[in-house]
Amino acid sequence: MPKALANYEESIKSPETRKTYDKFLKHFLAYSEVTPDQLIKMKTSQIEELIISHIVKLKKRVEAQDLSPNSFNVAIAPIQLS
């Protein structure tokens, strides 16, 4: 198991939090069209671009009232944790 993934899993204590974070991390990976293994091998600048693009998409969803503003930070948390 890659160190980043092990650190991610170890830092989440609550099963419910893990379930929620996993859901939003899967959304990020699907949006980015990469696997965790591919993401780990990417350059930092490429990862930053993916994250910024994803944040912009989430902000647009909040503005369109397709995503609760309260969910925004939860959607970003697993990315920060990874």
N, C-alpha and C positions, 0 to 999 in steps of 0.2 A: 504494500500500500504506500503510495507517495506520501512524503512527510506532510505536505500541505493538507492533504485529505485527512490524514491521521490527526493533525492538529485541529482541523475543523470539527471532526467528529468528537474529539476529546473535550472540546471547549463547550459543547452543548450538553447540559445536564438533563433538562426536561424533555421527556418523550414528545410532548405536544409542541414544544419549540422546535425540536429536531424535525418533526413532521412538516411544520410550517416553513422552516428554513429550506428544507429539502425541496419543497414544492417551488419556492421562489428561485432557488438555485437552478432547478431544472428549467424553469422559464427562461432564465438568463442564458443558459447553455443552448436551449432550443433557438432563442432569438439570435444568438451569436453563431449558430450552426457549427459548434465545435464540441468535441468530447472533453472530459476533464483531462485526459492524457494530452490531447492537442493543446489545450489551454496552458498547461504547465510548461510546455515546450516553446510557447510563443515569447516574443520579445516584449519587454515591459511596455514599450510604446504602443504595440499592437493591442495589448490587453487594456491599456488606458483608453484607446479609441473605442474598443468594444463597450467598456463600462460607460463612457460618456454618452455614446449612442443609445445605450440601454436606458440611462437616466433620462435622456431627452424624450425617449419613447414613453417612459413611465409618467413624466410630467405632462405630456400631451394627453395621456389616458386620464390623469387626474383632472385636467382642464375640461375634458370631454365628459367628465363625471362617469367614466367607465371604470375608474379605480378610486377607492376612498382615499382622501388625503392622509388618513390615519394608517393606511396600508403602505404608503410610500416608503417610510423608514424600515418597515418590516421587509419589504421587497429588496431593499438595498443591503440590509444587515448580513445576509449570508455571503454576499459578494465581499463585503468588508472583512468578514471573518475568514474567508478563504485566503 
